[in-house]
């Protein structure tokens, strides 16, 4: 089990990208291209990936210093992801101190590229590539540095040695030499991103912030409110490569609010770490007192290094504000999916699964529209104290 701060995974690469969902055809996968700066064949680098690779090269060069290398080794052997900015700021070693400015600038750039506020703080993390590498990580070994933000189907990832040379490392098996993986703290980015989404939706009148939602709930009923609860959920196995961690999942619940305006609520699913595993969260998914009709849709998504929450919120709000209440239920999944930029369906896809026409009385197993996931639900009445 990887630590929570390294949780990330691409889901359902080949099948999802060619699926037709409710009449909406997913964009095709972009053709892989040769990146002139790397030996590995990859998809075109996103600005986030470029920033991470720049830091990976810089970090690899600092490992020539044995004292600084030992500090990173000791931290990595602790089992948790290492906050690179915090480690660099706490060391007295010149190499680490010199690295601090570059890492801090990269953290700020990555936050901006992901549409997150500057207050998000440090994001870059370093971890040992795999537990089996621990025995190879002796004091004299100088590990290579690779970046986790690569396509799941990539046959190689690029790693940098202490001389700044790039090496293509096979993803088919765990390499025998020690390797550090540079990654983003997806848990922190994900939580900050959901706040960005929720605030953006609230600003456009597409949802209510928690305090306002509580007031509207009490006004809707003095006894309580009906909800749909997820009792079990699974996303299909996708043969996740060794260099990836676990996922950060969330769902967008869409429907028409009591005022007839399209509504979207983001629901965090922090427990949904891995595909091929059944989870039993007993989580509230839909608060039916917020909706005009007895039907809603669900779009499940995953955070990754390239997710820009501000751009996602803008795209979704723009799409949903064009959908008007016609006096009957209208599926909003297609509007959400069509709002997602084409680039999100290459490299690390963020779309996972979708469910149409979820009703207050829905019970039992519900298969996703693409056949790539399922969940069991049941009605649940939330009583007031």
N, C-alpha and C positions, 0 to 999 in steps of 0.2 A: 504493500500500500504506500503510495507516495504521499507526501505531506500535503495539507490543504492548499498551501500557497503555490504548489506546482500544478494545480488541477487544470488541465486543458486537454481536449481531444477533438479531432475532426470526426464527424459522424456521417456515415452513409454516402460515401463519395460517388461511386459510379452510378448506382441505381437512381438516387435522388435527382441527379442533375439532368436526367433524361426523362423523368416522370412527367406525366400530364396530370395535374391536380385540378379538378373542377374546371377543366377547360383552359387552365393557364399552363403554358408550356415553359418548363424551366429553361434558362439560358444554357447554351452548350458550354462544355469545358474548353477553356482556352488552350491552344496548342503550346506545349512546353518550348521554351527558348533557351538558348545558351547565354548565360550571364558571363560577360567578358571578364569580370573580376573573380569568378570562381571556377573551379574545375568541375563542379557537379552541375548536371543539367537540372534546372529548376524552372518554376513559373517566374514570370517577371516579378522582381522584388517590389514589395510595397514599401512605402516610406518607413513604416515601423520596422520591417525586416532589415532594411538598409541601415537604420540606426542601430539595431541590435548587432548586426554584423560588424559595423565599425567599432563598437565597444568590444566585441569578441576579439578582433584583431589587436586592439590596444591592450586588453587584458592579457592576452597570450604573451605579448612582449614583456609584460611586467613579471612574468613567472621566471624570468632568468635570474631574478633576485631570490636566493635560497631562503632568506628570512621571510619575505613576503609570501613566497610559495608555501612555506610551512604554515603560515597563519591561515591561508585559504584551505589547505589540506586539513588542518585541525578543525576548522569550522565545518567543512563539508562532511567529515567523518562523524559529526554530531548527529547526522540523520535528518536535519531540517534544511530547508532551502536557506541559503545565505543571502541576506540583504546586502547587496554589493556596496551601495552608498554608505550604509551604516558601518560596514567593515572598513571601508577606506577612510572614513572620518575618524575611526577610533584607533587606527594604527599609528605608530611613530615611524614606521618604515617609509623612507622617501618614495619608493615605487608606489606604495599604496596611497600616500598623500598626493602624489602627482596625478594619480588616477581619479581622485575625488572630483575635480572640476569637470572632467569629461563625463563621468557617470551622472553627476547631478544635472548637467545640461541635457544628457540623453533622457533622463527621467522626465524632465520638463517637456521635452520635445515629444516623447511618446504619449504623455498625458494629453497634450494638445492634439496630437494626431488621432487619439481615440475619443476626442470630444469630451474630455474629463477636466474638471477644474484644477487649477494649480495646487490647490490644497490637498489633492490626492496623495502627494508625497512620493516617496521612493517606490519604484515599480520593478526595477531590474533585480533578478535573483540568479544565483549560481547554485547548481546541485551536481552531485556525482551522477554520471550517466546511467548507471545501473548498479544494484547492490553487489553484483559479482565483481565489479571493478575495485572493491575495497581492498582485496588482497594484493592488487597491483599498485595501489596508491601508497608506495613507501616514500620515505623522506627524500630519496634520490631521484624519484620519477618526476618528470616535468609533463603534466597532462596537456593535451590539446583542448581547445575551446571550440565548441559547436553551438549553434543556435537551434532552439527547438521549433521555431516558427518555420516549418517546412511542410510541403504537401505530404499527406499520409501515403500516397502512392509513389513517392520519390524513391528511387533505388539507392540513392546516395544522399548524404548530407555533407556540407562543407565544414571542416574543422581546421583550425589554425594552430600552428606550432609556435614555439617561443621566438622563432626567427621571422614570423609573419607569413610563412608559406602556407598556402591552402592545400588541403588534402581531401579527396573524396572518400568518405567513410561509408561502407555498405550498411544499409538499413535492414538487410536480411537477417543479420545476427548481431549479437552484442560483441563489439570489438574486444580483443584481449588487452589492449593498452588502456590506461586510465584516460578518461575523457570527462571534462566538465561541460554541462549543458547550461547555456545562458538562456533565461526565460523571463517572462513577465509574471509578476504576482497577479495571476488572473482572478483570484478571490477578491483581492482589494480592488482591482480595476472593475470587476463585475459588480460589486456592491455600489461603488461610486457611480457606475454607469446606469444602474437601475434607478438611482436617485435622479440622474439627468433625464432619463426617459419619463419617469413619473412627473417631474416638474414640468417638462415640456408638454406632456399630455394635459396636465392641469391648466397650464397657461392658455391652451387652446380650447379649454372646456370639454376635453375628451375623457376626463377622469376627475376624481377628487383626491386631494391630499389626505393622508390618514386622519388628521383631526376633523376635517370637514366630512370625511366619509363616515366617521363615527356619529357625528351629529345627524347626518341624513338617515343613517340606519335607525337611530332612536326615533326620529320623526316618522319613519315608515311604519314602525310597529312598536307598541309598548311592550310586547311580549317577547319579541326576538325576530329572527329572520331565517329564511330557508337558504341553504347553501348546497353546493355539490362538493363532496369530499372524495379525494383520490385515495383509495385504499391500497392499490398496488400499481406499479408502472414499470415498464421495461422498454429499452431501445435495443434493437437487434445488434448482434455481434458484427463488428466491422474489422476484425483482425488488426487491432491497434498496434502500431510499430513500437519498438522498445524505447525510442527516444522521446515519446510523448508521455505526458502525465495523464491525469484524469480530467473530467469535463467540468465546466461551469454552465449549468443549464437554467433556463427560465422560460416561462410561457407568457404569451400575450393573449388575454381573453378579450374577445371583441363582441359587440352587440350594440343595441340602441339603448341609450339611457332613458330615464324617465321623461326627459324633455324632448325626446325624439332625435337627439343628436347622436351620431356614432360615438361609441365609448370604447376605450381600450384600457385594460388594467394589466400591469406587469406583475407576474407571480414568480418569485424566486424559488428554485428547486435545488438547493445546495447539496442535497443528499445524493442526487443522481450522478454519481461519479463515473461509472463505467457502463458500457454497453454489454449486453449478454447477461445482465444481472437484474434480478427482480428486487425492487425496493417496496417497502410497505410504509409509506409516510403518514397516512391518515391526515392529509393536508387539505385545507380548504382551498378550492380552486375558483369557485364562482360564488359571489354574494348576489343572490337573485333580487334583493331589494333595490339594487342599483339599475335594474334593467326593465325596459318597458314590455318586451316580449318574453315569452317563455322559451327562448332559444338563444344560444350563444355559440361562438366558434372559438377554437383554441389553436394557436400556432406555437409550437415548441421550437426554441432556438438555443444555440450554444455560443458562448463568448469565445473569442480567440484573440490572438495578438493584433489582428487587423481591424477588429470591430470598432467602428466610430459611433458611439452612442448618440452624439449630437446629430450627426448626419442621419442615423437611423430614425431618430425621433422626428426630425424635420420631414423625411420622406414619408413616414407613416401618417403623420398628422395631415400633410398635404393631400395624401390619397383619401383618407377617411373623411375629410371635410367636404369632399366633392360628392360623397354618398349621402343622399337625403332620404328621410323616412317616407316611404310610400304607403304607410298604413299597414304594412305587413313585414314579416321577417325577411331580411335580405342577407345572404351569406357575405361576410366581410373578409374571409380568408384570402380570396383572390386579390382584394384591394391591398391587403398587407403584403402578400407575396410579390405583387407587381411593383410595389414601392421599393423593394430591396434592390440595391444596385447590382448590375450584372457581375461586377467584380467579386461580389460575395459568394458567387457560385463557382469560383475558381480557387485554387490553393486550399484554404481551409473553409469549407462551407459552414455557414452559420445556421441555415435552415435544417431542421431535424425531422419534424413531423407535424401533421395538422389533423384536427377533428372538426367535423361539421355538425351543426344542429344538436348541440348538447342541450338537453332540457332539464327542468327542475326535477322531474321524476325519472331521469335516466339512471339505470341500475345495471350493474354487471360489467362484463368486459366490453370495451369499445376499441376496435382496431382502428389504427390511423388510416387516413385516406391513401397513403402511399405504401401501406403494408410494412412499414419499417419500425413500428412501435405500437404498443397497446397500453391501455390502462383500465383498471376496474374502478368504478365510481358508485356512489350511493347518495341518496338525499340525506341531508343532515340539518336538523333544526338547532340553531344557535339561540339558546335562551338568555334573556337578560337577567341580571342579578336582582 
